[in-house]
Amino acid sequence: MSVFEHWPNRITASRFAGALALFTIFAVYGAAPAETIRVPIHIAFWLFIVVASTDALDGYLARRDNQVSAFGRIADPFVDKVLIVGSMIYLATMPWSQPFMPATVVVLTLAREFLVTAIRGYVESVGREFPADGFGKFKMIMQCITVGAVLCTQIVAWPPAFYDFLAFLAHALVWTTLVATVGSGVTYTLRTRRILLGDES
């Protein structure tokens, strides 16, 4: 039986393909001046919105139709991390987006993802469940909004006053997202301690 027989896994695979298409746009057009790449960035913006907004769809369908699989449990969070971290890395390197996404933010985001992945692997290896909590889901939502906001600054030639507002909003979202990302890592670490000490069932 193919893992792509059911729609949840097909959607997950489609989201991964969408992320790769997004990165291709960044790789091909990202080094050009912002004013010359409005159309590609506009396409990248809407592609990111589609891939990010369908994050919950595969999980919902899997639970609704009782099609939860080992592939989905591994692939869905993997695609989320590829989409967000990959987008942040490109935004931290492209000339027009670099001012919005400092390398420090990307490094701390990567560190958080490595930490939580290691923690989850260890906790589940000793027979305990370690699902995402509310703070982790909030972090993911904030990351998606932030990447979308940075892309939105360049999708059209905004009037100067409106661009200034969008730029301020994007900067604020980047640092708010960093706080949420680090905070999520801290809460996962504290939660792991409680689990291993037997204080949480």
Protein Blocks (a to p, Z undefined) as FASTA:
>chain_A
ZZklpmklmmmmmmmmmmmmmmmmmmmmmmpcfklmmmmmmmmmmmmmmmmmmmmmmmmm
mmmnopacfklmmmmmmmmmmmmmmmmmmmmmgmklmmmmcfklmmmmmmmmmmmmmmmm
mmmmnopacdddfklmmmmmmmmmmmmmmmmmmmpccdfklmmmmmmmmmmmmmmmmmmm
mmmmmmmmmmmmmmmnopaZZ
